[in-house]
Amino acid sequence: MIDNDDPEPRKPEPPDPGDCCGGGCVRCVFDVYEDAMERYLAALAAWQARHPDTQVSK
C-alpha cells in the first residue's frame, strides 16, 4: 500500500523536438530535461528504498 504522505516521484515530461531552438544555448531544454531525469531517478531510488514492496509505475 502506498503512503499518501510519500507519493511516488513523477517522471518529467521530455521536451518536444521543436522546443529546442537549435541556437546552441548554454542551457538547452534537453540539458534541463536531462538534469530533471537525474533528480527523478535519484528520488525514485530513494522512494523505492522506503517502499520495497511497491511496484513502480511505468
Long-range contacts (C-beta under 8 A, 24 or more apart in sequence): 2-51, 2-54, 3-51, 6-47, 6-50, 6-51, 8-44, 8-47, 8-51, 8-54, 8-56, 8-57, 9-40, 9-43, 9-44, 9-47, 10-40, 11-37, 11-40, 12-36, 12-37, 12-40
